[in-house]
Amino acid sequence: MIYAGVDVGGMSIKCCLATEEGKIITKGSFVTKEGITCAEMAEQTASYIKTLAKNAGIEEKEIVSVGMGTPGTVDGKKGMIVYSNNIKLDHAPIVKEMEKHLSCPVFVENDANAAALGEAVFGAAKGLKNVVLVTLGTGVGTGIVANGQMITGMGGAGAEGGHMVIKMGGEKCSCGNRGCFEAYASASALLKQTDKMVARHPDSLLASLWAEKGRVGIVPFDAAKAGDKAGETVIRNYVNYVAQGLVGLVNIFRPDVVLIGGGISNQGDYFIKKVSRRLNRIVYGSSINDRVKVKAAELKNDAGLLGAVALAVRAGNARA
Ligand SMILES: [Zn+2]
C-alpha cells in the first residue's frame, strides 16, 4: 500500500510517496508563487503527486490516502487551514480542493503536530504513546502525542508550546506577546543572545569566530567547546531557556520521551545531555520520579514529509 505525504512550506511544497512503514519511495518539491490561492495550491500539489507516481511506475489508484502538514492553525476535522502567517491562506478548505483532483481521501494537520506523530510512528519515539517534540528553528514548534493521539485542541489551535510565556514582560516574540518560549529558545533567539555577548566581550574567541564564520548558530557551540568563557555563558543560558520551556510541557504531559528537532539538534549529545541534566534537575518530583528521557529527533529533513505520511497511514487506515 502506498501513501502520499505533503509538507507545505512558505516558499515550496515537498511531496513524497511512501510505504506504510515510512519508507520513502520517491520525493520532490516545487516552488510556490507568492499569493497562491487554495484552489491553485491544491491543483498543483495533486498534479505533482500524480507525476511522482507516474515516474515511479505507481498507478494513482494504488495511493490509499494523502496526508498534509501545513504551518499555522489547521482544523483537521474540517480539513481546513484556518490561519497561517507563513503561507497566507486563511479559512482555506484545502482537503475539499485536493479531493477534487484525487480519487483517495486527503487529511491535513498542523506540520509540527504531524512531525510529532511521525516520530512516534516511524522515528525516535517509535512505538511510544506519549511524546513531546520540540523543534528549535527560526521559531519553536511543538507537537504533542498523548496516549497515541495528537493533541490539537479546539479548532486545531492548540499545542502551541512555543508561545508559552516563560518570562512575564520578557523579550518580544514574533506572535506579538512578550516572554514566549520561542523568544528565548529558537535558533534566531540564540543568534541574538550571541550578538549581545559578542558586544560585551569583543576580545573573546566567540567574537572572533562570529566575525570569521558569520552569524550562525554553530559559533557559540564551537566557542563553548573550545573553552571560551563568553561562548560557555551563551550556551549555558540557552540550555537553561530550552529546559525552562520544556519543563512546563513535561510537567503537564510527562511524556515517555522528549525529542528535540531542528538545526540545533545537530549539536547532538553535547547539547542534548546538557538539556537533559538541567530539565531533570527542575522537573516536578525530580528526586523521586523516573528520569525524563531526552533524545534528538530522528527524521531530520524528512520530518515534515514522514509526519504527513504518518497522518495518511493513521487516518487512511481508520477511514478504510
Ligand atoms: Zn509568542
Boltz pocket constraint, residues with backbone or C-beta under 6 A from the ligand:
constraints:
  - pocket:
      binder: B
      contacts: [[A, 162], [A, 163], [A, 173], [A, 174], [A, 175], [A, 176], [A, 177], [A, 180], [A, 182]]
      max_distance: 6.0
